[in-house]
Protein backbone atom coordinates (compact mmCIF):
# COMPACT_ATOMS: atom_id res chain seq x y z
CA UNK A 1 0.00 0.00 0.00
CA UNK A 2 1.19 3.48 -0.79
CA UNK A 3 1.99 5.80 2.10
CA UNK A 4 1.34 9.53 1.83
CA UNK A 5 3.23 12.21 3.73
CA UNK A 6 2.20 15.87 3.66
CA UNK A 7 4.50 18.81 4.20
CA UNK A 8 4.45 22.58 3.83
CA UNK A 9 1.70 23.59 6.23
CA UNK A 10 1.85 26.47 8.65
CA UNK A 11 0.38 29.85 9.46
CA UNK A 12 -0.10 32.67 7.01
CA UNK A 13 -1.91 36.00 6.98
CA UNK A 14 -5.07 36.60 5.01
CA UNK A 15 -4.15 37.08 1.37
CA UNK A 16 -0.94 35.14 1.67
CA UNK A 17 0.14 31.93 0.02
CA UNK A 18 1.23 28.46 1.02
CA UNK A 19 2.31 25.41 -0.92
CA UNK A 20 1.58 21.90 0.27
CA UNK A 21 3.37 18.83 -0.96
CA UNK A 22 2.40 15.18 -0.73
CA UNK A 23 5.13 12.59 -1.16
CA UNK A 24 4.06 9.04 -1.99
CA UNK A 25 6.15 6.05 -1.02
CA UNK A 26 5.42 4.23 -4.26
CA UNK A 27 4.50 5.01 -7.84
CA UNK A 28 1.30 7.00 -8.25
CA UNK A 29 1.14 6.56 -12.01
CA UNK A 30 -1.66 4.01 -11.86
CA UNK A 31 -3.68 5.68 -9.10
CA UNK A 32 -6.92 6.91 -10.60
CA UNK A 33 -7.33 10.11 -8.58
CA UNK A 34 -5.01 11.99 -6.28
CA UNK A 35 -5.44 15.26 -4.50
CA UNK A 36 -6.36 17.11 -1.36
CA UNK A 37 -9.19 17.25 1.15
CA UNK A 38 -9.60 19.35 4.28
CA UNK A 39 -11.46 19.14 7.56
CA UNK A 40 -12.28 21.47 10.44
CA UNK A 41 -13.66 20.43 13.85
CA UNK A 42 -17.37 19.68 13.74
CA UNK A 43 -17.52 19.49 9.96
CA UNK A 44 -17.21 16.73 7.41
CA UNK A 45 -14.06 16.28 5.42
CA UNK A 46 -14.47 18.03 2.09
CA UNK A 47 -12.82 17.84 -1.29
CA UNK A 48 -10.45 20.68 -2.09
CA UNK A 49 -8.78 19.71 -5.34
CA UNK A 50 -8.08 16.47 -7.17
CA UNK A 51 -6.46 15.34 -10.38
CA UNK A 52 -7.20 12.21 -12.37
CA UNK A 53 -4.35 10.19 -13.81
CA UNK A 54 -5.13 11.65 -17.22
CA UNK A 55 -4.89 15.24 -16.00
CA UNK A 56 -8.53 16.17 -15.44
CA UNK A 57 -8.94 18.32 -12.33
CA UNK A 58 -11.77 18.94 -9.92
CA UNK A 59 -11.91 21.91 -7.53
CA UNK A 60 -14.25 22.93 -4.77
CA UNK A 61 -16.13 26.08 -5.72
CA UNK A 62 -14.69 27.86 -2.70
CA UNK A 63 -11.11 27.50 -3.93
CA UNK A 64 -11.48 27.89 -7.69
CA UNK A 65 -9.15 30.54 -9.01
CA UNK A 66 -7.07 30.50 -5.83
CA UNK A 67 -5.75 26.94 -5.50
CA UNK A 68 -3.91 24.83 -8.05
CA UNK A 69 -3.31 21.10 -7.79
CA UNK A 70 -0.45 19.46 -9.63
CA UNK A 71 0.62 15.86 -9.99
CA UNK A 72 4.03 14.54 -10.97
CA UNK A 73 3.89 10.85 -11.77
CA UNK A 74 7.67 10.71 -12.17
CA UNK A 75 8.47 12.18 -8.77
CA UNK A 76 5.46 10.57 -7.09
CA UNK A 77 4.27 13.86 -5.64
CA UNK A 78 1.03 15.81 -5.53
CA UNK A 79 1.21 19.50 -4.69
CA UNK A 80 -1.34 22.14 -3.78
CA UNK A 81 -0.51 25.77 -4.39
CA UNK A 82 -2.78 27.98 -2.30
CA UNK A 83 -2.99 31.69 -3.07
CA UNK A 84 -5.08 34.52 -1.67
CA UNK A 85 -5.77 32.53 1.46
CA UNK A 86 -8.75 33.33 3.65
CA UNK A 87 -9.51 32.52 7.30
CA UNK A 88 -12.16 30.11 6.02
CA UNK A 89 -9.35 28.02 4.52
CA UNK A 90 -8.08 27.17 8.00
CA UNK A 91 -8.24 23.39 8.36
CA UNK A 92 -6.28 20.20 8.47
CA UNK A 93 -5.39 19.28 4.92
CA UNK A 94 -5.14 15.64 3.89
CA UNK A 95 -3.46 14.13 0.88
CA UNK A 96 -5.64 11.50 -0.74
CA UNK A 97 -5.22 8.64 -3.18
CA UNK A 98 -8.29 7.01 -4.68
CA UNK A 99 -7.82 3.70 -6.42
CA UNK A 100 -11.51 3.07 -6.96
CA UNK A 101 -14.83 4.11 -5.51
CA UNK A 102 -14.87 3.68 -1.73
CA UNK A 103 -11.18 2.84 -1.52
CA UNK A 104 -9.09 5.79 -0.36
CA UNK A 105 -5.69 6.09 1.25
CA UNK A 106 -5.01 9.16 3.36
CA UNK A 107 -2.04 11.02 4.70
CA UNK A 108 -2.03 11.89 8.37
CA UNK A 109 -2.92 15.51 7.67
CA UNK A 110 -1.21 18.86 8.05
CA UNK A 111 -2.47 22.06 9.66
CA UNK A 112 -3.03 25.22 7.64
CA UNK A 113 -3.97 28.33 9.60
CA UNK A 114 -4.90 31.64 8.03
CA UNK A 115 -4.93 34.55 10.45
CA UNK A 116 -7.17 37.61 9.99
C-alpha positions as CSV (number, residue, x, y, z in Angstrom):
1,X,0.0,0.0,0.0
2,X,1.2,3.5,-0.8
3,X,2.0,5.8,2.1
4,X,1.3,9.5,1.8
5,X,3.2,12.2,3.7
6,X,2.2,15.9,3.7
7,X,4.5,18.8,4.2
8,X,4.5,22.6,3.8
9,X,1.7,23.6,6.2
10,X,1.9,26.5,8.6
11,X,0.4,29.8,9.5
12,X,-0.1,32.7,7.0
13,X,-1.9,36.0,7.0
14,X,-5.1,36.6,5.0
15,X,-4.2,37.1,1.4
16,X,-0.9,35.1,1.7
17,X,0.1,31.9,0.0
18,X,1.2,28.5,1.0
19,X,2.3,25.4,-0.9
20,X,1.6,21.9,0.3
21,X,3.4,18.8,-1.0
22,X,2.4,15.2,-0.7
23,X,5.1,12.6,-1.2
24,X,4.1,9.0,-2.0
25,X,6.1,6.1,-1.0
26,X,5.4,4.2,-4.3
27,X,4.5,5.0,-7.8
28,X,1.3,7.0,-8.3
29,X,1.1,6.6,-12.0
30,X,-1.7,4.0,-11.9
31,X,-3.7,5.7,-9.1
32,X,-6.9,6.9,-10.6
33,X,-7.3,10.1,-8.6
34,X,-5.0,12.0,-6.3
35,X,-5.4,15.3,-4.5
36,X,-6.4,17.1,-1.4
37,X,-9.2,17.3,1.1
38,X,-9.6,19.3,4.3
39,X,-11.5,19.1,7.6
40,X,-12.3,21.5,10.4
41,X,-13.7,20.4,13.8
42,X,-17.4,19.7,13.7
43,X,-17.5,19.5,10.0
44,X,-17.2,16.7,7.4
45,X,-14.1,16.3,5.4
46,X,-14.5,18.0,2.1
47,X,-12.8,17.8,-1.3
48,X,-10.5,20.7,-2.1
49,X,-8.8,19.7,-5.3
50,X,-8.1,16.5,-7.2
51,X,-6.5,15.3,-10.4
52,X,-7.2,12.2,-12.4
53,X,-4.3,10.2,-13.8
54,X,-5.1,11.6,-17.2
55,X,-4.9,15.2,-16.0
56,X,-8.5,16.2,-15.4
57,X,-8.9,18.3,-12.3
58,X,-11.8,18.9,-9.9
59,X,-11.9,21.9,-7.5
60,X,-14.2,22.9,-4.8
61,X,-16.1,26.1,-5.7
62,X,-14.7,27.9,-2.7
63,X,-11.1,27.5,-3.9
64,X,-11.5,27.9,-7.7
65,X,-9.2,30.5,-9.0
66,X,-7.1,30.5,-5.8
67,X,-5.8,26.9,-5.5
68,X,-3.9,24.8,-8.0
69,X,-3.3,21.1,-7.8
70,X,-0.4,19.5,-9.6
71,X,0.6,15.9,-10.0
72,X,4.0,14.5,-11.0
73,X,3.9,10.8,-11.8
74,X,7.7,10.7,-12.2
75,X,8.5,12.2,-8.8
76,X,5.5,10.6,-7.1
77,X,4.3,13.9,-5.6
78,X,1.0,15.8,-5.5
79,X,1.2,19.5,-4.7
80,X,-1.3,22.1,-3.8
81,X,-0.5,25.8,-4.4
82,X,-2.8,28.0,-2.3
83,X,-3.0,31.7,-3.1
84,X,-5.1,34.5,-1.7
85,X,-5.8,32.5,1.5
86,X,-8.8,33.3,3.6
87,X,-9.5,32.5,7.3
88,X,-12.2,30.1,6.0
89,X,-9.3,28.0,4.5
90,X,-8.1,27.2,8.0
91,X,-8.2,23.4,8.4
92,X,-6.3,20.2,8.5
93,X,-5.4,19.3,4.9
94,X,-5.1,15.6,3.9
95,X,-3.5,14.1,0.9
96,X,-5.6,11.5,-0.7
97,X,-5.2,8.6,-3.2
98,X,-8.3,7.0,-4.7
99,X,-7.8,3.7,-6.4
100,X,-11.5,3.1,-7.0
101,X,-14.8,4.1,-5.5
102,X,-14.9,3.7,-1.7
103,X,-11.2,2.8,-1.5
104,X,-9.1,5.8,-0.4
105,X,-5.7,6.1,1.2
106,X,-5.0,9.2,3.4
107,X,-2.0,11.0,4.7
108,X,-2.0,11.9,8.4
109,X,-2.9,15.5,7.7
110,X,-1.2,18.9,8.0
111,X,-2.5,22.1,9.7
112,X,-3.0,25.2,7.6
113,X,-4.0,28.3,9.6
114,X,-4.9,31.6,8.0
115,X,-4.9,34.5,10.4
116,X,-7.2,37.6,10.0
